[in-house]
């Protein structure tokens, strides 16, 4: 069977069925970060992301922004688990025909965002490649009481997103702000039940929470915050690379968030019984079953 027929998530499920871990692993494949034992108060977070020219960025994109994005994507994963980043390794496959100035700009983008989040770039690897390839691994940590996973959503939870959605292709995918600060604010002030970052589209990433939590959801068209660049509702639902946080909280916690009057946190729906699936209520009040789709590598 070709991988294209199995699909990205089908392949991931195959891999997960084979991998075995020992008791030092709290959470392995299937979330934004692997969660490992660290000490009495904290867990260690471990994540990685690979960017490839022609898939995640164009050859003509600013190398500074490419380098920045390479680090920012993994920072977003750390945020989705409620943690803080500490160390990263970066491996780069690059053509010898690239200029030193190009590579220096690429590295500067990485170092600037690492410095902003007080993270140390501690090494990596270099290899020859016709296309630019960047692989980033980050170690972070999170207090045990503050760890967030995709599997904690409960029936009756309110679904929130940060920021606006859609239109990321028009530059946001290169310049987005990893929501580390916002995630830390949430875990310190509220009881968050589940969280993920929106990398593959609102619908697809919400479906990951629903699958891991064994729940369904209703979202409301009139509540979905479209960015100024979003082409339409479909763009906001499926395009991806917004790298906003998607999280769920109980009604009582939702009221606390609402009283804070923080415009960045926007309710878009609610968690329901698994049998309901995932549905959208449009502006006319009609209910539609949502097809689970979004960005997939194959």
C-alpha positions in Angstrom: 0.0 0.0 0.0 1.3 3.5 -0.9 1.5 6.0 2.0 -0.8 8.3 0.0 -3.6 5.7 0.4 -2.9 5.2 4.1 -2.7 8.9 4.7 -0.6 10.9 7.2 -2.8 10.1 10.2 -3.2 6.5 9.2 0.6 6.2 9.2 0.9 7.9 12.6 -1.6 5.4 14.0 0.4 2.5 12.6 3.6 4.0 14.2 1.8 4.5 17.5 0.7 0.9 17.6 4.3 -0.3 17.2 6.1 2.0 19.6 6.6 0.9 23.2 7.9 3.1 26.0 8.9 2.6 29.6 7.5 4.2 32.8 9.6 7.4 32.4 7.3 8.4 29.5 4.1 10.0 30.8 2.7 10.7 27.3 4.3 9.6 24.0 3.1 10.0 20.4 -0.3 11.5 20.0 -0.1 15.0 21.6 1.7 18.3 20.9 4.7 17.2 23.0 6.0 14.0 24.5 5.8 14.3 28.3 8.6 12.8 30.3 9.4 12.4 34.0 11.7 15.2 35.3 11.4 15.9 39.1 8.8 15.9 41.9 7.2 19.1 40.7 7.7 19.2 36.9 7.4 17.2 33.7 9.8 17.6 30.8 8.3 18.4 27.4 10.0 17.2 24.2 8.8 18.1 20.7 10.2 18.4 17.2 9.2 19.8 13.8 10.6 19.7 10.3 10.3 22.4 7.7 10.9 21.7 4.0 11.3 24.1 1.1 8.3 24.0 -1.2 6.1 22.5 1.5 6.3 24.9 4.5 7.8 27.9 2.8 8.7 29.2 -0.6 12.4 29.4 -1.9 11.8 33.2 -2.3 10.7 33.8 1.3 12.9 35.9 3.6 15.5 33.6 5.2 15.1 35.5 8.5 11.4 34.6 8.6 12.1 31.0 7.6 14.5 30.6 10.5 12.0 32.3 12.8 9.2 30.0 11.7 11.3 26.9 12.2 11.7 27.7 15.9 8.2 29.3 16.4 6.3 26.1 15.3 7.9 24.0 18.1 7.4 26.9 20.6 3.7 26.7 19.7 3.7 23.0 20.7 5.3 23.8 24.0 2.6 26.5 24.6 -0.2 23.9 23.7 1.0 21.8 26.7 1.1 24.8 29.0 4.9 24.8 29.3 7.9 27.0 28.9 10.8 26.3 26.4 14.4 25.8 27.7 16.7 24.3 25.0 16.7 23.5 21.3 18.7 21.7 18.7 18.6 22.6 15.1 19.6 20.5 12.1 19.8 22.1 8.7 20.1 20.6 5.3 21.2 23.3 2.8 22.7 23.6 -0.6 26.4 24.6 -0.8 25.3 27.2 -3.4 23.5 29.2 -0.8 25.4 32.4 0.3 26.8 33.0 3.7 24.5 36.0 4.0 21.5 33.8 3.4 22.6 31.4 6.2 23.4 34.2 8.6 19.9 35.7 8.1 18.4 32.2 8.6 20.3 31.8 11.9 19.5 35.3 13.0 15.8 34.5 12.7 16.3 31.5 14.9 18.4 33.2 17.5 16.1 36.3 17.8 13.0 34.3 18.6 14.9 31.9 20.9 16.2 34.9 22.8 12.7 36.4 23.0 11.5 33.3 24.8 14.7 32.8 26.9 15.5 29.6 25.2 19.0 28.3 24.5 20.0 27.1 21.1 22.6 24.5 22.2 23.7 22.8 18.9 22.6 20.7 16.0 23.8 19.3 12.7 24.5 20.4 9.1 24.2 18.4 5.9 24.1 18.9 2.2 20.7 19.1 0.6 19.3 20.4 -2.7 16.3 21.8 -0.9 16.5 23.7 2.4 15.4 21.5 5.3 15.2 22.6 8.9 14.5 20.2 11.8 14.1 21.6 15.3 13.8 19.7 18.6 12.9 21.6 21.8 13.1 20.6 25.4 10.8 22.4 27.8 9.1 21.9 31.1 5.8 22.3 32.8 4.5 22.0 36.3 2.7 18.7 36.9 -0.4 20.6 38.0 -0.4 22.7 34.8 0.2 20.1 32.1 -2.3 20.3 29.3 -3.1 17.5 26.8 -5.7 16.9 24.1 -7.5 14.3 26.1 -9.1 16.3 28.9 -12.2 17.8 27.2 -15.4 17.2 29.1 -19.0 17.3 28.0 -20.4 20.8 28.6 -17.0 22.5 28.2 -16.9 25.8 26.3 -14.4 25.8 23.3 -12.2 28.9 23.0 -9.6 30.1 20.5 -7.0 32.8 20.7 -6.8 35.5 18.0 -8.3 35.2 14.6 -8.3 32.5 12.0 -7.8 32.1 8.2 -5.6 33.9 5.7 -2.3 32.7 7.2 -0.8 32.1 3.8 -0.7 35.9 3.4 2.3 36.1 5.8 1.0 35.1 9.2 2.4 31.6 8.8 5.9 33.2 8.8 5.3 35.9 11.4 2.9 34.4 13.9 3.5 34.9 17.7 3.8 31.6 19.6 1.2 31.8 22.4 3.6 30.9 25.3 2.6 34.0 27.3 -1.1 33.4 26.8 -0.9 29.7 27.7 1.0 30.5 30.9 -1.6 33.1 31.8 -4.3 30.5 31.3 -2.8 27.7 33.3 -1.9 30.0 36.2 -5.3 31.6 36.4 -7.9 29.0 35.2 -8.6 25.3 35.1 -8.1 24.4 31.5 -9.3 20.9 30.5 -7.7 20.4 27.1 -5.6 22.4 24.6 -4.0 22.1 21.2 -2.4 24.6 18.8 -4.1 25.2 15.4 -1.5 24.1 12.9 -3.5 22.0 10.4 -6.8 23.9 10.5 -9.5 24.6 13.2 -11.6 21.6 12.2 -8.8 19.0 12.0 -7.2 20.1 15.2 -10.5 20.3 17.1 -11.1 16.7 15.8 -7.8 15.6 17.5 -9.2 16.9 20.9 -12.5 15.1 20.2 -10.7 11.8 19.3 -8.4 11.9 22.3 -11.2 13.0 24.7 -13.9 10.7 23.2 -16.3 13.7 22.8 -18.2 15.6 20.1 -18.6 19.3 19.5 -20.8 22.1 18.2 -19.3 25.3 16.8 -21.1 28.4 15.8 -20.4 30.2 12.5 -21.2 33.6 13.9 -18.6 33.1 16.7 -15.7 32.0 14.6 -13.2 35.0 14.5 -12.2 35.5 10.9 -9.0 37.4 10.3 -9.0 40.4 7.8 -7.0 38.2 5.4 -9.4 35.2 5.6 -11.1 34.5 2.2 -14.2 33.0 3.7 -15.4 30.7 6.5 -13.9 27.6 4.7 -10.5 29.3 5.0 -10.8 29.8 8.7 -12.1 26.2 9.2 -9.6 24.3 7.1 -6.5 26.2 5.9 -4.3 25.9 9.0 -1.0 27.5 10.1 -2.7 30.0 12.3 -0.8 28.7 15.3 -3.5 30.0 17.7 -4.5 28.1 20.8 -7.7 26.0 20.9 -8.8 25.1 24.4 -11.8 23.9 26.4 -12.9 24.9 29.9 -16.0 24.3 32.1 -18.8 26.8 32.0 -17.8 28.2 35.4 -14.2 28.7 34.2 -15.5 30.2 31.0 -17.4 32.8 33.0 -14.2 33.7 34.9 -12.4 34.2 31.5 -15.3 36.3 30.2 -15.2 38.5 33.3 -11.5 39.3 32.6 -12.7 40.9 29.4 -9.7 39.7 27.4 -10.6 40.1 23.8 -7.9 37.6 22.6 -9.9 34.7 24.1 -13.0 34.0 22.0 -15.7 31.3 22.7 -16.7 29.4 19.5 -18.7 26.4 20.7 -19.2 23.6 23.2 -18.2 20.0 23.8 -21.0 17.5 23.6 -21.5 13.8 23.6 -19.3 11.7 21.3 -22.3 10.4 19.4 -23.1 13.9 18.2 -19.9 14.1 16.2 -18.7 17.5 15.0 -21.3 20.0 13.8 -21.6 23.6 12.8 -24.6 25.8 13.4 -24.6 28.5 10.6 -25.9 32.0 10.8 -29.4 30.9 9.8 -29.5 28.5 12.7 -29.2 25.4 10.5 -27.1 22.5 11.8 -24.5 21.0 9.4 -22.3 17.9 9.9 -18.7 19.0 9.4 -16.4 16.9 7.3 -13.1 16.3 9.1 -10.4 17.7 6.8 -7.5 20.1 6.9 -3.8 20.2 5.8 -2.2 16.8 5.5 1.2 15.9 4.1 -0.2 12.9 2.2 
